[in-house]
């Protein structure tokens, strides 16, 4: 899925930032930053929050993408995935 990595790349390019600038901000090397954008590695929640500030964008929207990517990683190719997601949604709605 890698929605977050794609969005981070889009925002970075829109601002004219280099990959190494973002890597430096997150205190990771450029190769790791590249893997994060491509979806070969997963962002940590704290990194997403820091990047939202750095890219001057809404942290919640990036965190939703981060969480969606995490969920997708867990349920990929599972034939019961949609049923499980619907159960979670139904349970969350009842708790509100």
N, CA, C and O atoms as a DFTB+ gen file, in Angstrom:
384 C
 N C O
     1  1       0.851      -1.190       0.000
     2  2       0.000       0.000       0.000
     3  2       0.892       1.248       0.000
     4  3       0.858       2.013      -0.964
     5  1       1.669       1.470       1.028
     6  2       2.610       2.588       1.152
     7  2       2.016       3.962       0.840
     8  3       2.607       4.753       0.105
     9  1       0.872       4.223       1.393
    10  2       0.249       5.538       1.206
    11  2       1.054       6.644       1.877
    12  3       1.188       7.739       1.330
    13  1       1.586       6.359       3.057
    14  2       2.326       7.376       3.788
    15  2       3.611       7.761       3.066
    16  3       3.888       8.947       2.891
    17  1       4.386       6.789       2.651
    18  2       5.641       7.080       1.959
    19  2       5.421       7.905       0.706
    20  3       6.174       8.837       0.424
    21  1       4.387       7.558      -0.040
    22  2       4.065       8.307      -1.260
    23  2       3.676       9.747      -0.947
    24  3       4.068      10.677      -1.651
    25  1       2.904       9.914       0.115
    26  2       2.478      11.266       0.499
    27  2       3.661      12.076       1.016
    28  3       3.773      13.264       0.713
    29  1       4.533      11.461       1.782
    30  2       5.727      12.157       2.279
    31  2       6.580      12.617       1.092
    32  3       7.043      13.757       1.059
    33  1       6.779      11.735       0.135
    34  2       7.566      12.098      -1.052
    35  2       6.902      13.254      -1.801
    36  3       7.573      14.201      -2.212
    37  1       5.589      13.172      -1.976
    38  2       4.863      14.228      -2.693
    39  2       5.041      15.572      -1.992
    40  3       5.316      16.582      -2.639
    41  1       4.885      15.582      -0.680
    42  2       5.028      16.824       0.085
    43  2       6.462      17.346       0.043
    44  3       6.693      18.549      -0.079
    45  1       7.419      16.429       0.146
    46  2       8.828      16.830       0.100
    47  2       9.160      17.468      -1.239
    48  3       9.785      18.527      -1.289
    49  1       8.743      16.827      -2.322
    50  2       9.025      17.355      -3.661
    51  2       8.300      18.676      -3.897
    52  3       8.837      19.577      -4.541
    53  1       7.092      18.788      -3.380
    54  2       6.319      20.036      -3.525
    55  2       7.055      21.205      -2.863
    56  3       7.009      22.333      -3.355
    57  1       7.724      20.931      -1.761
    58  2       8.474      21.968      -1.056
    59  2       9.895      22.132      -1.589
    60  3      10.639      22.999      -1.131
    61  1      10.268      21.299      -2.555
    62  2      11.603      21.403      -3.136
    63  2      12.715      20.936      -2.203
    64  3      13.855      21.390      -2.306
    65  1      12.379      20.037      -1.303
    66  2      13.357      19.536      -0.338
    67  2      14.054      18.291      -0.880
    68  3      13.469      17.502      -1.622
    69  1      15.296      18.140      -0.495
    70  2      16.052      16.955      -0.862
    71  2      15.832      15.859       0.172
    72  3      15.531      16.126       1.335
    73  1      15.987      14.637      -0.278
    74  2      15.847      13.490       0.608
    75  2      16.802      13.606       1.794
    76  3      16.440      13.281       2.925
    77  1      18.015      14.066       1.530
    78  2      19.008      14.166       2.603
    79  2      18.634      15.223       3.639
    80  3      19.040      15.116       4.797
    81  1      17.876      16.234       3.249
    82  2      17.431      17.239       4.212
    83  2      16.440      16.637       5.206
    84  3      16.509      16.892       6.408
    85  1      15.525      15.840       4.684
    86  2      14.567      15.187       5.574
    87  2      15.257      14.138       6.427
    88  3      14.942      13.988       7.608
    89  1      16.184      13.420       5.844
    90  2      16.929      12.407       6.597
    91  2      17.675      13.063       7.756
    92  3      17.679      12.552       8.876
    93  1      18.295      14.182       7.476
    94  2      19.022      14.908       8.516
    95  2      18.074      15.358       9.628
    96  3      18.400      15.255      10.811
    97  1      16.914      15.853       9.245
    98  2      15.929      16.301      10.227
    99  2      15.498      15.155      11.136
   100  3      15.325      15.342      12.340
   101  1      15.325      13.958      10.550
   102  2      14.907      12.791      11.339
   103  2      16.071      12.078      12.012
   104  3      15.883      11.141      12.789
   105  1      17.282      12.542      11.696
   106  2      18.493      11.929      12.237
   107  2      18.627      10.468      11.822
   108  3      18.947       9.599      12.633
   109  1      18.372      10.218      10.520
   110  2      18.602       8.914       9.903
   111  2      19.437       9.147       8.653
   112  3      19.533      10.274       8.167
   113  1      20.037       8.091       8.137
   114  2      20.802       8.324       6.912
   115  2      19.872       8.356       5.700
   116  3      18.718       7.931       5.765
   117  1      20.393       8.857       4.626
   118  2      19.592       9.061       3.414
   119  2      19.034       7.745       2.878
   120  3      17.906       7.703       2.388
   121  1      19.816       6.676       2.968
   122  2      19.347       5.372       2.485
   123  2      18.111       4.915       3.253
   124  3      17.179       4.366       2.665
   125  1      18.102       5.137       4.553
   126  2      16.929       4.762       5.355
   127  2      15.738       5.636       4.993
   128  3      14.615       5.141       4.890
   129  1      15.970       6.928       4.798
   130  2      14.877       7.819       4.412
   131  2      14.282       7.378       3.083
   132  3      13.063       7.410       2.909
   133  1      15.120       6.972       2.156
   134  2      14.650       6.481       0.869
   135  2      13.787       5.225       1.048
   136  3      12.741       5.089       0.413
   137  1      14.229       4.323       1.905
   138  2      13.454       3.101       2.174
   139  2      12.119       3.426       2.831
   140  3      11.114       2.770       2.556
   141  1      12.104       4.426       3.690
   142  2      10.852       4.846       4.322
   143  2       9.868       5.366       3.278
   144  3       8.692       5.003       3.290
   145  1      10.351       6.210       2.382
   146  2       9.471       6.753       1.333
   147  2       8.963       5.660       0.393
   148  3       7.815       5.704      -0.048
   149  1       9.803       4.693       0.090
   150  2       9.407       3.611      -0.820
   151  2       8.533       2.558      -0.154
   152  3       7.913       1.740      -0.833
   153  1       8.485       2.577       1.169
   154  2       7.700       1.581       1.894
   155  2       8.479       0.322       2.215
   156  3       7.894      -0.672       2.645
   157  1       9.786       0.346       2.016
   158  2      10.623      -0.810       2.346
   159  2      10.892      -0.890       3.848
   160  3      11.273      -1.942       4.360
   161  1      10.696       0.204       4.539
   162  2      10.788       0.267       6.005
   163  2       9.575       1.032       6.504
   164  3       8.973       1.815       5.769
   165  1       9.228       0.800       7.752
   166  2       8.070       1.481       8.332
   167  2       8.498       2.677       9.173
   168  3       9.470       2.614       9.926
   169  1       7.759       3.753       9.029
   170  2       7.968       4.924       9.873
   171  2       7.568       4.589      11.307
   172  3       6.716       3.732      11.542
   173  1       8.183       5.263      12.241
   174  2       7.729       5.221      13.627
   175  2       6.771       6.391      13.817
   176  3       6.883       7.412      13.139
   177  1       5.851       6.241      14.722
   178  2       4.844       7.280      14.962
   179  2       5.497       8.646      15.225
   180  3       5.054       9.662      14.690
   181  1       6.529       8.661      16.031
   182  2       7.206       9.914      16.368
   183  2       7.810      10.568      15.127
   184  3       7.813      11.793      15.005
   185  1       8.319       9.752      14.210
   186  2       8.881      10.290      12.971
   187  2       7.793      10.961      12.137
   188  3       8.023      12.011      11.537
   189  1       6.637      10.368      12.102
   190  2       5.525      10.926      11.329
   191  2       5.124      12.291      11.887
   192  3       4.875      13.233      11.134
   193  1       5.065      12.383      13.196
   194  2       4.702      13.648      13.835
   195  2       5.751      14.720      13.546
   196  3       5.412      15.863      13.241
   197  1       7.023      14.343      13.642
   198  2       8.098      15.294      13.343
   199  2       8.052      15.739      11.885
   200  3       8.242      16.918      11.584
   201  1       7.798      14.796      10.982
   202  2       7.753      15.147       9.558
   203  2       6.579      16.062       9.241
   204  3       6.691      16.939       8.384
   205  1       5.470      15.868       9.912
   206  2       4.319      16.748       9.697
   207  2       4.699      18.191      10.009
   208  3       4.345      19.114       9.277
   209  1       5.424      18.365      11.105
   210  2       5.878      19.703      11.478
   211  2       6.869      20.232      10.436
   212  3       6.763      21.375       9.993
   213  1       7.820      19.399      10.056
   214  2       8.852      19.790       9.100
   215  2       8.251      20.157       7.738
   216  3       8.699      21.098       7.083
   217  1       7.239      19.405       7.330
   218  2       6.602      19.624       6.025
   219  2       5.431      20.598       6.106
   220  3       4.787      20.887       5.096
   221  1       5.154      21.107       7.315
   222  2       4.080      22.063       7.536
   223  2       2.743      21.513       7.034
   224  3       2.047      22.139       6.235
   225  1       2.419      20.335       7.527
   226  2       1.164      19.693       7.145
   227  2       0.492      19.123       8.384
   228  3       1.100      19.074       9.454
   229  1      -0.723      18.704       8.251
   230  2      -1.516      18.192       9.352
   231  2      -1.003      16.822       9.809
   232  3      -0.954      15.877       9.021
   233  1      -0.629      16.724      11.067
   234  2      -0.100      15.466      11.600
   235  2      -1.154      14.361      11.576
   236  3      -0.837      13.209      11.277
   237  1      -2.394      14.702      11.885
   238  2      -3.441      13.676      11.912
   239  2      -3.620      13.004      10.557
   240  3      -3.808      11.790      10.490
   241  1      -3.565      13.776       9.481
   242  2      -3.748      13.170       8.156
   243  2      -2.609      12.212       7.838
   244  3      -2.835      11.166       7.229
   245  1      -1.384      12.556       8.244
   246  2      -0.260      11.645       8.028
   247  2      -0.351      10.429       8.948
   248  3       0.004       9.320       8.548
   249  1      -0.819      10.630      10.163
   250  2      -0.959       9.500      11.088
   251  2      -2.036       8.523      10.627
   252  3      -1.912       7.318      10.847
   253  1      -3.078       9.025       9.997
   254  2      -4.102       8.132       9.442
   255  2      -3.483       7.252       8.349
   256  3      -3.748       6.051       8.294
   257  1      -2.667       7.845       7.489
   258  2      -1.982       7.062       6.453
   259  2      -1.017       6.057       7.077
   260  3      -0.926       4.917       6.621
   261  1      -0.299       6.474       8.118
   262  2       0.632       5.590       8.819
   263  2      -0.099       4.379       9.388
   264  3       0.349       3.242       9.238
   265  1      -1.222       4.636      10.039
   266  2      -2.001       3.554      10.634
   267  2      -2.599       2.649       9.560
   268  3      -2.616       1.427       9.712
   269  1      -3.086       3.245       8.486
   270  2      -3.637       2.451       7.384
   271  2      -2.570       1.533       6.789
   272  3      -2.853       0.376       6.476
   273  1      -1.357       2.036       6.633
   274  2      -0.265       1.204       6.125
   275  2       0.044       0.057       7.085
   276  3       0.297      -1.066       6.651
   277  1       0.024       0.338       8.388
   278  2       0.277      -0.709       9.384
   279  2      -0.792      -1.793       9.317
   280  3      -0.483      -2.984       9.342
   281  1      -2.037      -1.377       9.234
   282  2      -3.140      -2.332       9.155
   283  2      -3.011      -3.166       7.885
   284  3      -3.172      -4.386       7.916
   285  1      -2.724      -2.512       6.785
   286  2      -2.586      -3.209       5.514
   287  2      -1.474      -4.260       5.568
   288  3      -1.613      -5.349       5.011
   289  1      -0.386      -3.931       6.233
   290  2       0.729      -4.871       6.358
   291  2       0.295      -6.136       7.099
   292  3       0.694      -7.243       6.736
   293  1      -0.513      -5.968       8.124
   294  2      -0.950      -7.101       8.933
   295  2      -1.956      -7.972       8.184
   296  3      -1.906      -9.198       8.286
   297  1      -2.855      -7.362       7.444
   298  2      -3.951      -8.135       6.845
   299  2      -3.752      -8.496       5.377
   300  3      -4.619      -9.124       4.769
   301  1      -2.626      -8.107       4.810
   302  2      -2.387      -8.355       3.395
   303  2      -2.644      -9.810       3.034
   304  3      -2.163     -10.732       3.691
   305  1      -3.399      -9.981       1.993
   306  2      -3.686     -11.305       1.414
   307  2      -4.448     -12.260       2.324
   308  3      -4.523     -13.452       2.025
   309  1      -5.003     -11.784       3.403
   310  2      -5.789     -12.661       4.266
   311  2      -7.236     -12.642       3.776
   312  3      -7.844     -11.575       3.693
   313  1      -7.778     -13.778       3.460
   314  2      -9.152     -13.811       2.924
   315  2     -10.209     -13.333       3.921
   316  3     -11.328     -13.007       3.524
   317  1      -9.871     -13.290       5.188
   318  2     -10.824     -12.838       6.200
   319  2     -10.622     -11.382       6.600
   320  3     -11.272     -10.898       7.527
   321  1      -9.732     -10.684       5.912
   322  2      -9.366      -9.320       6.271
   323  2     -10.562      -8.378       6.323
   324  3     -10.714      -7.629       7.288
   325  1     -11.399      -8.403       5.316
   326  2     -12.535      -7.472       5.267
   327  2     -13.503      -7.758       6.411
   328  3     -14.022      -6.827       7.027
   329  1     -13.748      -9.022       6.698
   330  2     -14.628      -9.368       7.815
   331  2     -14.041      -8.870       9.133
   332  3     -14.759      -8.330       9.975
   333  1     -12.748      -9.053       9.306
   334  2     -12.097      -8.605      10.534
   335  2     -12.169      -7.083      10.663
   336  3     -12.459      -6.565      11.741
   337  1     -11.908      -6.374       9.579
   338  2     -11.990      -4.910       9.614
   339  2     -13.403      -4.436       9.933
   340  3     -13.587      -3.497      10.707
   341  1     -14.379      -5.074       9.347
   342  2     -15.769      -4.708       9.627
   343  2     -16.122      -4.946      11.090
   344  3     -16.863      -4.162      11.682
   345  1     -15.601      -6.016      11.678
   346  2     -15.839      -6.287      13.088
   347  2     -15.226      -5.190      13.955
   348  3     -15.851      -4.731      14.912
   349  1     -14.019      -4.775      13.628
   350  2     -13.357      -3.704      14.378
   351  2     -14.158      -2.409      14.264
   352  3     -14.373      -1.720      15.261
   353  1     -14.594      -2.082      13.062
   354  2     -15.381      -0.857      12.850
   355  2     -16.666      -0.899      13.652
   356  3     -17.030       0.077      14.308
   357  1     -17.351      -2.025      13.599
   358  2     -18.605      -2.181      14.335
   359  2     -18.374      -2.036      15.843
   360  3     -19.158      -1.378      16.527
   361  1     -17.316      -2.637      16.357
   362  2     -16.993      -2.552      17.780
   363  2     -16.662      -1.117      18.167
   364  3     -17.103      -0.643      19.214
   365  1     -15.891      -0.423      17.339
   366  2     -15.519       0.976      17.631
   367  2     -16.753       1.863      17.653
   368  3     -16.868       2.748      18.501
   369  1     -17.671       1.633      16.729
   370  2     -18.885       2.454      16.674
   371  2     -19.745       2.260      17.914
   372  3     -20.357       3.211      18.401
   373  1     -19.795       1.038      18.426
   374  2     -20.590       0.759      19.607
   375  2     -20.024       1.425      20.847
   376  3     -20.765       1.770      21.767
   377  1     -18.698       1.608      20.873
   378  2     -18.042       2.231      22.034
   379  2     -18.224       3.739      22.083
   380  3     -17.983       4.355      23.121
   381  1     -18.644       4.338      20.987
   382  2     -18.804       5.805      20.956
   383  2     -20.004       6.254      21.665
   384  3     -20.272       7.454      21.725
